[in-house]
Amino acid sequence: MSEAASVVSAKGLSLTFETADGPVHALSNVDLDIERGEFVSFIGPSGCGKTTLLRVIADLEQPTGGAITVNGVSPHAARSARAYGYVFQAAALYPWRSIARNVALPLEIMGVPKVEQRERVARNLDLVNLTGFEGKFPWQLSGGMQQRASIARALSFDPDLLLMDEPFGALDEIVRDHLNEQLLKLWDKTEKTVVFVTHSIPEAVFLSTRIVVMSPRPGRVHDIVTSDLPRDRTLDIRETPEFLEIAHRVREGLRAGHSYED
């Protein structure tokens, strides 16, 4: 795959943090290409560099070695071009702004006309099934609904790439399953490229076209597992032999990478 055809292309990527106690090697020699329209999950133990790698893609951390491009340009240039939306572990909504005004915030910053703001807010709240909650405040919504509003905000300026850092990690299993199904439908409808960080093997296998299995610090790509599950899958697929076989390979990759040794 050529770099020009990749939404994200990392070659020999490394990152070392300098601390008072000495250097911390967060990422080491990461090679990775992500194609347009893929749903790629990063999975691995705490401290393996999953979020750090996502933050490097987002230009929130600077690599100390190797090279990375996003849409064929540097992460900084991609960020300046508003090439991606970022969904954090917490919804990070402003409590004094309504849901509609939270979703509209990036559009306000960009100077998008008010009429277009309203159109985009309505369209993206509809995408995440929050039509009718425009005037509510974050504290009036459940945790799952707040995260859906956060996703709508990340999509409001129509980025090519959606970066998601364990957005459902703090939610209970039933809500998480429901949001997994909704996210899969959203990905299918919008045809965005999604890069997703998770600790959950079932979540990674259910959502992804490819699962990047990372080893403990320094974070390396231990394995990349391809999923050929049908695009219109439902949660029932988790009981099938095909799903369990992919999950088994991911689990074996984590074990081989000593993922249970923090």
Stockholm file with secondary structure:
# STOCKHOLM 1.0

chainA/1-262         MSEAASVVSAKGLSLTFETADGPVHALSNVDLDIERGEFVSFIGPSGCGKTTLLRVIADLEQPTGGAITVNGVSPHAARSARAYGYVFQAAALYPWRSIARNVALPLEIMGVPKVEQRERVARNLDLVNLTGFEGKFPWQLSGGMQQRASIARALSFDPDLLLMDEPFGALDEIVRDHLNEQLLKLWDKTEKTVVFVTHSIPEAVFLSTRIVVMSPRPGRVHDIVTSDLPRDRTLDIRETPEFLEIAHRVREGLRAGHSYED
#=GR chainA/1-262 SS CCGGGEEEEEEEEEEEEEETTEEEEEEEEEEEEEETTCEEEEECSTTSSHHHHHHHHTTSSCCSEEEEEETTBCHHHHHHTTCEEEECSSCCCCTTSCHHHHHHHHHHHHTCCHHHHHHHHHHHHHHTTCTTCTTCCGGGSCHHHHHHHHHHHHHTTCCSEEEEESTTTTSCHHHHHHHHHHHHHHHHHHCCEEEEEESCHHHHHHHCSEEEEECSSSBCEEEEEECCCCTTCCGGGGGSHHHHHHHHHHHHHHHHTTTTCC
#=GC SS_cons         CCGGGEEEEEEEEEEEEEETTEEEEEEEEEEEEEETTCEEEEECSTTSSHHHHHHHHTTSSCCSEEEEEETTBCHHHHHHTTCEEEECSSCCCCTTSCHHHHHHHHHHHHTCCHHHHHHHHHHHHHHTTCTTCTTCCGGGSCHHHHHHHHHHHHHTTCCSEEEEESTTTTSCHHHHHHHHHHHHHHHHHHCCEEEEEESCHHHHHHHCSEEEEECSSSBCEEEEEECCCCTTCCGGGGGSHHHHHHHHHHHHHHHHTTTTCC
//
